[in-house]
Amino acid sequence: MKEDIEIVPATALPVDELAVYQKGAVVSRIVMEKPTGTVTFFAFDEGQKLSEHTTPFDALVWVTDGEAEIIISGKAVYLKKGEMIIMPAHEPHAVKAVTKFKMILTMIRSH
């Protein structure tokens, strides 16, 4: 993780430098955290994954580098740099790195 990048409101951030790839790991960095949701930047090494789970949040995944497999309620969707998908609240989902990939995850609490 690039600890020297300070997250300051109203300041431009170098998105792809918020977290760096680490061999055999998933690296994350919280960009913003509020009671209504969070924005987190992730860097996944190839083959790394987040196991299936559910959350009370609608989640937007925006891939900024590489390729990922997103599974929502058993259906696999493949995303590459520049693509995004919405994962509905309370639906089981999982994330797997097809190649090394980075993503911005925006979670918004569902009613």
C-alpha distances in whole Angstrom, upper triangle without the diagonal:
4,6,9,9,12,13,17,19,22,19,18,14,13,12,11,8,7,5,5,8,9,12,14,11,11,7,8,8,11,13,16,18,22,25,25,22,18,16,13,11,10,9,12,13,17,19,17,18,18,22,25,25,26,25,28,25,26,23,22,20,19,18,16,16,18,20,20,23,24,26,28,31,32,32,29,28,26,24,22,20,22,24,23,25,26,26,29,28,30,30,28,25,23,20,20,18,21,19,15,15,13,14,15,17,19,21,25,27,30,33
4,5,6,9,11,14,18,19,17,15,12,11,11,10,7,6,6,7,10,12,15,18,15,14,11,11,9,12,13,16,19,22,26,26,23,19,17,14,12,12,12,15,16,20,22,20,21,22,25,28,28,29,28,30,27,28,25,23,21,20,19,17,17,19,22,23,26,26,29,31,34,35,34,31,30,28,25,24,21,22,24,24,26,27,28,31,31,32,32,31,28,26,23,23,21,24,21,17,16,14,16,16,18,20,23,26,28,32,35
4,6,7,10,13,17,19,16,16,13,13,13,13,10,8,9,10,14,14,18,20,17,16,12,12,10,12,12,15,18,21,24,26,23,19,17,15,13,14,14,18,19,23,25,22,23,23,27,29,29,30,28,30,28,28,26,25,23,22,22,20,20,23,25,25,28,28,31,33,36,36,36,34,32,31,28,27,24,25,27,27,28,29,29,32,31,33,33,32,30,28,25,25,24,27,24,21,20,17,18,18,19,21,23,26,28,32,35
4,6,10,12,16,18,15,14,12,12,13,14,10,9,11,12,16,17,20,23,20,19,16,15,13,14,14,17,19,23,26,27,25,21,19,17,15,17,17,20,21,25,28,25,26,27,30,32,32,33,31,32,30,31,28,27,25,24,23,21,21,24,27,27,31,31,34,35,38,39,39,36,35,33,30,28,25,26,28,28,30,31,31,34,34,36,36,35,33,30,28,28,26,29,26,23,22,19,20,19,21,23,25,28,30,34,37
4,6,9,13,14,11,11,8,8,10,11,8,7,10,12,16,17,21,23,20,19,15,14,11,12,11,14,17,20,24,25,22,19,16,14,13,15,15,19,21,24,27,25,25,25,29,31,30,31,29,30,27,28,25,24,22,21,20,18,19,22,25,26,29,29,32,33,36,37,37,34,32,30,27,26,23,23,25,25,27,28,29,31,31,33,34,33,31,29,26,27,25,27,25,22,20,17,17,16,19,20,22,25,27,31,34
4,6,10,12,10,10,9,10,12,14,11,9,12,15,18,20,24,26,22,20,17,15,11,11,10,12,15,18,22,23,20,17,15,14,14,16,18,21,24,27,29,27,27,26,30,32,31,31,28,29,26,27,24,24,23,22,22,20,21,25,27,27,30,30,33,33,37,38,37,35,33,32,29,27,25,25,26,26,28,28,29,31,30,33,34,33,31,30,27,28,27,30,28,24,22,19,19,17,19,19,21,23,26,30,32
4,7,9,8,9,7,10,11,13,12,9,12,16,19,21,25,26,23,20,17,14,10,9,7,9,12,15,18,19,17,14,12,12,12,15,17,21,23,27,29,26,26,25,28,30,28,28,26,26,23,24,21,21,20,19,20,18,20,24,26,26,29,28,31,31,34,36,35,33,31,30,27,26,23,23,24,23,25,25,26,28,27,30,31,31,29,28,26,27,26,29,27,24,21,18,17,15,16,16,18,20,23,26,29
4,6,6,8,8,12,13,16,15,12,16,19,23,25,28,30,26,24,20,17,14,12,9,10,13,15,19,20,18,15,14,15,15,18,21,24,27,30,32,30,29,28,32,33,31,31,28,28,25,25,23,22,22,21,22,21,23,27,29,29,31,30,33,33,36,38,38,36,34,33,29,28,25,24,26,25,27,27,28,29,29,32,33,33,31,31,29,30,29,32,30,27,25,21,20,17,18,18,20,21,24,27,30
4,5,8,9,13,14,17,17,15,18,21,25,27,31,32,28,25,22,19,15,13,10,9,12,14,17,18,17,15,13,15,16,20,22,26,29,32,33,31,30,29,32,33,31,30,27,26,23,24,22,21,22,21,22,21,24,27,29,29,32,30,33,33,36,38,37,35,33,32,29,28,25,24,25,24,26,25,27,28,28,31,32,33,31,31,29,31,30,33,31,29,26,22,20,17,18,17,19,19,22,25,27
4,7,9,13,14,18,18,16,20,23,26,29,33,34,31,28,25,22,18,16,13,13,16,17,20,20,19,17,15,17,18,21,24,27,30,33,35,33,32,31,34,35,33,32,29,29,26,25,23,22,23,21,23,21,24,28,30,30,33,31,34,34,37,39,38,37,34,33,30,28,25,23,25,24,26,26,28,29,29,33,34,35,33,32,31,32,31,34,32,30,27,23,21,18,20,18,21,21,24,27,29
4,6,10,12,15,15,14,17,20,24,26,30,32,29,26,23,20,17,16,12,13,17,19,22,22,21,18,16,17,17,20,22,26,28,31,33,31,31,30,34,35,34,33,30,30,27,26,24,22,22,21,22,19,22,26,28,29,32,31,34,34,38,39,38,36,33,32,29,27,24,22,24,24,26,27,29,30,31,34,35,35,33,32,30,31,30,32,30,28,25,21,20,17,20,19,22,23,26,29,31
4,7,9,12,12,12,16,18,21,24,28,30,27,24,21,19,16,16,12,14,18,20,24,23,21,18,15,16,15,18,20,23,26,28,31,29,29,29,32,33,33,32,30,30,27,26,23,21,20,18,19,16,19,23,25,26,29,29,32,32,36,37,36,34,31,29,26,24,20,19,22,21,24,25,27,29,30,33,34,34,31,30,28,29,27,29,27,25,22,18,18,15,18,18,21,23,26,29,32
4,6,9,8,8,12,14,18,21,24,26,23,21,18,15,13,13,10,12,16,19,23,22,20,17,13,13,12,15,16,20,22,25,27,26,26,26,29,30,30,30,28,28,25,24,21,19,18,16,16,14,16,20,22,23,26,26,29,30,34,35,34,31,29,27,23,22,18,18,20,20,23,23,25,28,28,31,31,32,29,28,25,26,24,26,24,21,19,15,15,13,16,16,19,21,25,28,31
4,6,6,7,10,12,15,18,22,24,21,19,16,15,13,14,12,15,19,22,25,25,22,18,15,14,11,14,14,18,20,22,25,24,24,25,28,30,30,30,28,29,26,25,22,20,18,15,15,12,13,17,20,21,25,25,28,30,33,34,33,30,27,25,22,20,16,16,19,19,22,24,25,28,29,32,32,31,28,27,24,24,22,24,21,18,16,13,13,13,16,17,21,23,26,29,33
4,5,6,8,10,13,17,20,21,19,16,14,12,11,12,10,13,17,20,23,22,19,16,12,11,8,10,11,15,17,20,22,21,21,21,25,26,26,26,25,26,23,22,19,16,14,12,11,8,11,14,17,18,21,21,25,26,29,30,29,26,24,22,18,16,13,13,15,16,18,20,22,25,26,28,28,28,25,23,20,21,19,21,19,16,13,10,10,9,12,14,17,20,24,26,30
4,6,7,8,10,14,17,18,16,14,12,12,11,13,12,16,19,22,25,25,21,18,14,12,9,9,9,12,14,16,19,18,19,20,24,25,26,27,26,27,24,23,20,17,15,12,11,7,8,11,15,16,19,20,24,25,29,29,28,25,23,20,17,15,12,13,15,16,19,21,22,25,27,29,28,28,24,22,19,19,16,18,16,13,10,8,9,10,13,16,19,22,26,28,32
4,5,6,10,13,16,18,16,14,12,11,10,13,12,16,19,22,26,26,22,19,15,13,10,10,10,13,15,18,21,19,20,21,25,27,27,28,27,29,26,25,22,20,18,15,14,11,11,14,18,19,22,23,26,28,32,32,31,28,26,24,20,18,15,16,19,19,22,24,25,28,29,31,31,30,26,24,21,21,18,20,18,14,13,10,12,12,15,18,21,24,27,30,33
4,7,10,13,17,18,15,13,10,9,7,9,9,12,15,19,22,22,19,15,12,10,7,8,9,13,15,18,21,18,19,19,23,25,25,26,24,26,23,23,19,18,16,15,14,12,13,16,18,19,22,22,25,26,30,31,30,27,25,23,20,19,16,17,19,19,21,22,23,26,26,28,28,27,24,22,19,20,18,21,19,15,13,10,11,10,13,15,18,21,24,27,30
4,7,9,13,14,11,10,6,6,6,10,11,14,17,20,23,23,20,16,13,10,7,6,6,10,12,15,17,15,16,17,20,23,23,24,23,25,23,23,19,18,16,15,13,12,12,14,16,17,20,20,23,25,28,29,28,26,24,22,19,18,16,17,19,19,21,22,22,25,26,27,27,26,23,20,17,17,15,18,16,12,11,8,10,11,13,16,18,22,24,27,31
4,6,10,12,10,9,7,9,10,14,14,18,20,24,27,27,23,20,17,13,10,9,6,9,10,13,16,14,16,17,21,24,25,26,26,28,26,26,22,21,18,16,14,12,11,13,16,16,20,21,24,26,30,29,29,26,24,22,20,18,16,18,20,20,22,24,24,28,28,30,29,27,24,21,18,17,14,17,14,10,10,9,11,13,16,19,21,25,28,30,34
4,7,9,8,8,7,10,12,16,17,21,23,26,29,29,25,21,19,15,12,9,5,6,6,9,12,11,14,16,19,22,23,25,25,28,26,26,22,21,18,17,14,13,11,11,14,14,18,19,22,25,28,28,27,24,23,20,18,17,15,18,20,20,22,24,24,27,28,29,28,26,23,20,16,15,12,14,11,8,8,8,12,14,16,20,22,26,28,31,35
4,6,5,7,7,11,13,17,19,22,24,28,30,30,26,23,21,17,14,11,8,8,6,10,12,11,13,15,19,22,23,26,26,29,27,28,24,23,20,20,17,16,14,14,16,16,19,21,23,26,29,28,28,25,25,22,21,20,19,22,23,23,25,26,26,29,29,30,29,27,23,20,17,15,13,15,13,10,11,12,15,17,19,22,24,28,30,32,36
4,6,9,10,14,17,20,22,26,27,31,33,33,29,26,24,20,17,14,10,9,6,8,10,10,13,16,18,22,24,27,27,31,29,29,26,25,22,22,19,19,16,15,16,17,19,21,23,26,29,28,28,25,25,22,21,20,20,23,24,25,26,28,27,30,31,31,30,27,24,20,17,15,13,14,12,10,12,14,17,20,21,25,26,30,32,34,38
4,7,10,13,17,20,23,26,26,30,32,32,28,25,23,19,17,14,11,8,6,8,8,7,10,13,15,19,21,24,25,29,27,28,25,24,21,22,19,19,17,16,16,15,17,19,21,24,26,25,25,23,23,21,21,20,21,24,24,24,25,26,25,28,28,29,27,24,21,18,15,13,11,13,12,10,12,14,17,19,20,24,25,29,31,33,36
4,6,10,13,16,19,22,23,26,28,28,24,21,20,16,14,10,8,6,6,9,9,7,9,11,14,17,19,21,22,25,24,25,22,22,19,19,17,17,16,15,16,15,16,18,20,22,25,24,25,22,22,20,20,19,20,22,22,22,23,24,23,26,26,26,25,22,19,16,13,12,11,14,13,10,11,12,14,17,17,21,22,26,27,29,33
4,7,10,13,16,19,19,23,24,24,21,18,16,12,11,7,6,4,6,9,10,7,8,9,12,15,16,19,19,22,21,21,18,18,15,16,14,15,14,14,14,13,15,15,17,20,22,22,23,20,20,18,17,17,17,20,20,19,20,21,19,22,22,23,22,20,17,14,11,10,10,13,12,10,10,10,11,13,13,17,18,22,24,26,29
4,7,10,13,16,17,21,23,23,19,16,14,10,8,6,5,6,9,12,13,10,11,11,15,18,18,20,20,22,21,21,18,18,15,16,15,14,14,15,16,15,17,17,20,22,25,25,25,23,22,21,19,19,18,20,20,19,20,21,20,23,23,24,24,22,19,16,14,13,12,16,15,11,11,9,11,12,13,16,17,21,23,26,29
4,7,9,12,13,17,19,19,16,12,10,7,6,4,6,9,12,15,16,13,12,12,15,18,17,18,18,20,18,19,16,16,13,14,14,14,14,16,17,16,18,17,20,21,24,25,25,23,22,21,19,19,18,19,19,18,19,19,18,21,21,22,22,21,18,16,14,14,14,18,17,14,12,10,10,10,10,13,14,18,20,23,26
4,6,9,11,15,17,18,14,11,9,6,5,7,9,12,15,18,20,16,16,15,19,20,20,20,19,20,18,19,16,16,14,15,15,14,16,18,19,18,21,20,22,23,26,27,27,25,24,23,21,21,19,20,20,19,20,20,20,22,22,23,24,23,20,19,17,18,17,21,20,17,14,11,11,10,10,12,14,17,19,22,26
4,6,7,11,14,14,11,7,6,4,6,9,12,15,18,21,22,19,18,16,19,21,19,19,17,18,16,17,14,15,14,15,16,16,18,20,21,20,22,20,23,23,26,28,28,26,25,24,22,22,20,20,21,19,19,19,19,21,20,22,23,22,20,19,18,20,20,23,22,19,17,14,12,10,9,10,11,14,16,20,23
4,7,10,14,14,11,8,5,5,7,10,13,17,20,23,24,21,21,19,22,23,22,21,19,20,17,17,15,14,14,14,16,15,18,20,22,21,23,22,24,24,27,29,29,27,26,25,22,22,20,19,20,18,19,19,19,21,21,23,24,24,22,21,20,21,21,24,23,21,18,14,12,9,10,10,12,14,17,20,23
4,7,10,11,8,5,5,7,10,13,17,20,23,26,27,24,22,20,23,24,22,21,18,18,15,16,14,14,15,16,18,18,20,23,24,23,25,23,25,25,27,30,29,28,27,26,24,24,22,21,21,19,20,19,19,20,19,22,23,24,22,22,21,23,24,27,26,24,21,17,15,11,11,9,10,12,14,18,20
4,7,8,6,4,7,8,12,15,18,21,24,27,28,24,23,20,22,23,20,19,16,15,13,15,14,15,16,17,20,20,23,25,26,24,26,23,25,24,26,29,29,28,27,28,25,26,24,24,23,21,21,19,19,19,18,20,22,23,21,22,21,24,25,28,28,25,23,19,17,13,12,10,10,10,12,16,18
4,5,5,6,9,12,15,18,22,24,28,30,31,27,25,22,24,24,21,19,16,14,13,14,14,16,18,19,22,23,26,28,29,27,28,25,26,25,27,30,30,30,29,29,27,28,27,26,25,22,22,19,19,19,17,20,22,23,22,23,23,26,27,31,31,29,26,22,19,16,14,11,10,9,10,14,16
4,6,8,12,14,18,20,24,26,30,32,32,29,26,23,24,24,20,18,14,12,11,14,15,17,19,21,24,25,28,30,30,28,29,26,26,25,26,29,30,30,29,30,29,30,29,28,27,24,23,20,19,18,16,18,21,22,22,23,24,27,29,32,33,31,28,25,22,18,16,13,11,9,8,12,13
4,7,11,14,17,20,24,25,29,31,31,28,25,22,24,22,19,17,13,11,9,11,12,14,17,19,22,24,27,29,28,26,27,23,24,22,24,27,27,28,27,28,26,28,27,25,24,21,20,17,16,15,13,16,18,20,20,22,23,26,28,31,31,30,26,23,20,17,14,11,8,6,5,9,10
4,7,10,14,16,20,22,25,27,27,24,22,19,21,20,17,15,11,10,7,9,9,11,14,16,19,20,23,25,25,23,23,20,21,20,22,25,25,25,24,25,23,24,24,22,21,18,17,14,14,14,12,15,17,18,18,19,19,22,24,27,28,26,23,20,16,13,10,7,5,4,6,9,12
4,6,10,13,16,19,22,25,25,22,20,17,19,19,17,16,12,12,10,11,9,11,12,14,16,18,20,23,23,21,22,19,21,20,22,25,25,24,23,23,21,22,21,20,20,17,16,15,14,15,14,16,18,19,17,18,18,21,21,25,25,23,20,17,14,10,8,6,5,7,9,13,16
4,7,10,14,16,20,22,23,20,19,17,19,20,18,17,14,15,12,12,10,9,10,11,13,14,17,19,20,18,20,18,20,20,23,25,24,23,22,21,19,19,18,17,17,14,15,14,14,16,15,18,19,20,18,18,16,19,19,22,22,20,17,13,10,7,6,4,6,9,12,15,18
4,7,10,13,16,19,20,17,16,14,17,18,17,17,15,16,13,14,11,11,10,11,12,13,15,17,18,16,18,17,19,19,22,24,24,22,21,20,18,18,17,17,17,14,15,15,15,17,17,19,20,19,17,16,14,16,17,20,20,17,14,11,8,6,5,7,8,12,14,18,21
4,7,10,14,16,18,15,15,14,18,19,19,19,18,19,16,16,13,12,10,10,10,10,12,14,15,14,17,16,19,20,23,24,24,22,20,19,16,16,14,14,15,14,15,16,16,19,19,22,21,21,18,16,14,15,14,18,17,14,11,7,6,5,6,9,12,15,18,21,24
4,6,10,13,14,11,11,11,15,17,17,18,17,20,17,17,14,13,10,10,9,10,10,12,13,12,14,14,17,19,22,22,22,20,18,17,15,14,13,15,15,14,15,16,16,19,20,21,21,19,16,14,11,12,11,14,14,11,8,5,5,6,8,11,13,17,20,22,26
4,7,10,12,10,11,12,16,18,19,21,20,23,21,21,17,16,13,12,10,10,9,10,11,11,14,15,18,20,23,23,23,20,19,17,15,14,13,15,16,15,17,19,19,22,23,24,23,21,18,15,12,11,9,12,11,8,6,4,7,9,11,15,17,21,23,26,29
4,6,8,6,7,10,13,16,17,20,20,23,21,21,18,17,13,13,11,12,10,9,10,9,12,13,16,19,22,21,21,18,17,15,14,13,13,16,16,16,17,19,18,22,23,24,22,20,16,13,10,8,6,9,8,6,5,6,9,12,13,16,18,22,24,26,30
4,6,6,9,12,15,18,20,23,23,27,25,25,21,20,17,17,14,14,11,10,11,11,13,15,18,21,24,23,22,19,19,16,15,15,15,18,19,19,20,22,22,25,26,27,25,22,19,15,12,10,7,9,7,5,7,9,12,15,16,20,22,26,28,30,34
4,6,9,12,15,18,20,23,24,28,26,25,22,21,17,17,14,15,12,9,9,9,11,14,16,20,23,21,21,17,17,14,14,13,14,18,18,19,20,22,22,25,26,27,25,22,19,15,12,8,5,6,5,4,7,11,13,17,18,22,24,27,29,31,35
4,7,10,12,15,18,21,23,26,25,25,22,21,18,18,16,17,15,12,11,9,10,13,14,18,20,19,18,15,16,14,15,15,17,20,19,19,20,22,21,24,25,25,23,20,16,13,10,6,5,6,7,8,10,13,15,18,19,22,23,27,29,30,34
4,7,10,13,15,18,20,24,23,22,19,19,16,17,15,16,15,13,12,10,11,12,14,17,20,18,19,16,16,15,15,16,17,20,19,19,19,20,19,22,23,23,21,18,15,11,8,6,6,8,9,8,10,12,13,16,16,20,21,24,26,28,31
4,6,9,12,15,16,20,19,19,16,17,14,16,14,17,15,14,12,9,9,10,11,14,16,15,16,14,14,14,14,16,17,20,18,17,17,18,16,19,19,19,17,14,11,7,5,4,6,9,11,11,11,12,13,15,14,18,18,22,23,24,28
4,7,8,11,13,17,16,16,14,15,13,16,15,17,17,16,14,11,11,10,10,12,14,14,15,14,15,15,15,17,19,20,19,17,16,16,14,16,16,16,15,12,9,6,5,6,9,12,14,14,13,13,13,14,13,16,15,19,20,21,24
4,6,10,13,16,16,17,15,17,15,18,18,21,21,19,17,13,12,11,10,12,13,12,14,14,15,16,17,20,22,23,21,19,17,17,14,16,16,15,13,10,8,5,7,8,12,14,17,17,16,17,16,18,16,18,17,20,20,21,24
4,7,10,14,15,15,14,16,15,18,19,22,22,21,18,14,12,10,8,9,9,10,12,12,14,16,17,20,22,24,21,19,16,15,12,13,13,12,10,6,5,4,8,10,14,16,19,19,18,19,17,18,16,18,16,19,19,19,22
4,7,11,12,13,12,15,15,19,20,23,23,23,20,17,15,12,10,10,10,12,14,15,16,18,19,22,24,24,22,19,16,15,11,12,11,9,8,5,6,7,10,13,16,19,22,21,20,20,18,18,15,16,14,16,16,16,19
4,7,9,10,11,14,15,18,20,23,25,24,22,18,17,13,12,10,10,12,15,16,17,19,20,23,24,25,22,19,16,13,10,9,7,5,6,5,6,9,12,15,19,21,24,24,22,21,18,18,14,15,12,13,12,12,15
4,5,8,9,13,14,18,20,23,25,25,23,20,18,15,14,12,13,16,17,18,19,21,21,24,25,24,22,18,16,13,10,9,6,5,8,8,9,11,14,17,20,23,25,25,22,21,18,17,13,12,9,10,9,9,12
4,7,9,13,15,19,22,24,27,27,26,22,21,18,17,14,15,18,19,21,21,23,23,26,26,26,23,20,17,13,11,9,5,6,9,11,12,15,17,21,23,26,28,28,25,23,20,18,14,13,9,9,6,6,8
4,6,10,12,16,19,21,24,25,23,20,20,16,16,14,15,18,19,20,19,21,20,23,23,22,20,16,14,11,9,7,5,7,10,11,12,14,16,19,22,25,26,25,22,20,17,15,11,9,6,5,4,5,9
4,7,10,13,16,19,22,23,21,19,18,14,15,12,14,17,17,18,17,19,18,20,21,20,17,13,11,7,6,5,4,8,9,11,11,14,15,19,21,23,25,24,21,19,16,14,10,8,6,5,6,6,10
4,6,10,13,16,18,19,18,15,15,12,13,11,14,17,16,16,15,16,15,17,17,16,14,10,8,6,5,6,7,10,10,12,10,12,12,16,17,20,21,21,18,15,12,10,7,6,4,6,9,10,13
4,6,10,13,15,17,16,14,14,11,13,12,15,18,16,16,14,14,12,14,14,13,11,7,6,4,6,9,10,14,13,14,12,13,12,15,16,19,20,19,16,13,10,8,6,5,6,9,12,13,16
4,6,10,12,13,12,10,11,9,12,12,16,17,16,14,12,12,9,11,11,10,8,5,5,6,8,11,13,16,14,15,12,11,10,12,13,15,16,15,12,10,6,6,5,7,9,12,15,16,20
4,6,9,11,11,10,12,11,15,15,19,20,18,16,13,12,9,9,8,7,6,4,7,9,11,14,17,19,18,18,15,15,12,14,13,15,15,14,11,9,5,5,7,8,11,14,18,19,23
4,6,7,7,8,11,11,15,16,20,20,18,15,12,10,7,6,5,6,6,6,9,12,13,17,19,22,20,20,16,15,12,12,11,12,12,11,7,6,4,7,9,12,15,18,21,22,26
4,7,9,11,14,14,18,20,24,24,22,19,16,14,10,8,5,6,8,9,12,15,17,20,22,25,24,23,20,18,15,15,13,14,12,11,7,5,5,7,11,13,17,20,23,25,29
4,7,9,13,15,18,21,24,24,22,19,16,13,10,7,5,8,10,12,15,18,19,23,25,27,25,24,20,18,14,14,11,11,9,8,5,5,7,10,13,16,19,23,26,28,31
4,7,11,13,17,19,23,22,20,17,14,11,9,6,6,9,10,12,15,18,19,23,25,27,25,23,19,17,13,11,8,8,6,6,4,7,9,13,15,18,21,24,27,29,33
4,7,10,13,16,20,19,17,13,11,7,6,4,7,10,9,11,13,16,17,21,23,24,22,20,17,14,11,9,6,5,5,7,6,8,10,13,15,18,20,24,26,27,31
4,6,10,13,16,15,13,10,8,6,5,6,9,12,10,10,11,14,14,18,20,21,18,17,13,10,7,6,5,5,7,8,7,9,9,12,13,16,18,21,24,25,28
4,6,10,13,12,10,6,6,5,6,9,12,14,12,11,11,13,13,16,18,19,16,14,10,8,6,5,6,6,10,11,10,12,12,15,14,17,18,21,23,24,27
4,6,10,10,8,6,5,6,8,11,13,15,12,10,9,10,9,12,14,15,12,11,7,6,5,7,9,10,13,14,12,13,12,14,12,15,15,18,20,20,23
4,7,6,5,4,6,9,11,14,17,18,15,13,11,11,9,12,14,13,10,8,5,5,6,8,12,12,16,17,16,17,15,17,15,17,17,19,20,20,23
4,5,5,7,8,11,13,16,19,19,16,13,10,9,7,8,10,10,7,6,4,7,9,12,15,16,19,20,18,19,17,17,15,16,15,17,18,17,20
4,6,9,11,14,16,20,23,23,20,17,14,12,9,10,11,10,6,5,6,9,12,15,18,19,22,24,22,22,20,21,18,19,18,19,19,17,20
4,7,10,13,16,19,22,23,20,18,15,15,12,13,15,13,10,8,8,9,12,13,17,17,21,22,21,22,21,22,20,21,20,22,22,21,24
4,7,10,13,17,20,21,17,15,13,13,11,13,15,15,11,10,9,10,12,13,16,16,19,21,20,21,20,21,19,21,20,22,23,21,24
4,7,10,13,17,18,15,14,12,13,12,14,17,17,13,12,9,9,10,10,12,12,16,18,17,18,17,19,18,20,20,22,24,23,26
4,7,10,14,14,11,10,9,11,11,14,17,18,14,14,11,11,10,11,12,11,14,16,15,16,15,17,16,18,19,21,23,22,26
4,7,11,12,9,10,10,13,13,17,20,21,18,16,13,12,10,10,10,9,11,13,12,14,13,16,16,18,20,22,25,25,28
4,7,8,6,7,8,12,13,17,19,21,19,18,14,13,11,11,10,9,11,12,10,11,10,13,14,16,18,21,24,24,27
4,6,6,8,11,14,16,20,23,24,22,21,18,16,13,12,10,9,10,11,8,10,10,13,15,17,20,23,26,26,30
4,6,9,12,15,17,21,24,26,24,23,20,18,15,14,12,12,11,11,8,8,9,11,14,16,19,22,26,27,30
4,7,11,14,17,20,23,25,24,24,20,19,16,17,15,15,15,14,11,11,10,11,13,15,18,21,24,25,29
4,7,11,13,17,20,22,20,21,17,17,14,15,14,14,15,15,12,11,10,11,12,14,17,19,22,23,26
4,7,10,13,16,19,17,18,15,15,13,14,14,15,16,16,13,12,9,9,10,11,13,15,18,19,22
4,6,10,13,15,13,14,12,13,12,14,15,16,18,18,15,14,11,11,10,11,12,14,16,16,20
4,6,9,12,11,13,11,12,13,16,17,19,20,21,17,16,13,12,10,9,10,11,13,13,16
4,7,9,7,9,7,10,11,14,16,18,21,21,18,17,14,13,10,10,9,11,12,12,15
4,6,6,9,9,12,14,18,20,22,24,24,22,20,17,16,13,12,10,10,10,9,12
4,6,8,10,13,15,19,22,24,26,26,23,22,18,17,13,12,9,9,8,6,9
4,7,9,12,15,19,22,25,27,27,25,24,21,20,16,15,12,12,11,9,11
4,6,10,13,17,20,22,25,25,23,22,20,19,16,16,13,14,13,12,14
4,7,11,14,18,19,22,23,21,21,19,19,16,17,15,16,16,15,17
4,7,10,14,16,19,19,17,17,15,16,13,15,13,16,16,16,19
4,7,10,13,16,16,15,15,14,15,13,15,15,17,18,19,22
4,7,10,12,12,11,11,11,13,11,14,15,18,20,20,24
4,6,9,10,9,11,11,14,14,17,18,21,23,24,28
4,5,6,6,9,10,14,14,18,20,23,25,26,30
4,7,8,11,13,16,17,21,22,26,28,29,33
4,6,10,12,16,18,21,23,27,30,31,35
4,7,10,14,16,20,22,26,28,30,34
4,7,11,13,16,19,22,25,27,31
4,7,10,13,16,20,23,25,29
4,6,10,13,16,19,21,25
4,6,10,13,16,19,22
4,6,10,13,15,19
4,7,10,12,16
4,7,9,13
4,6,10
4,7
4
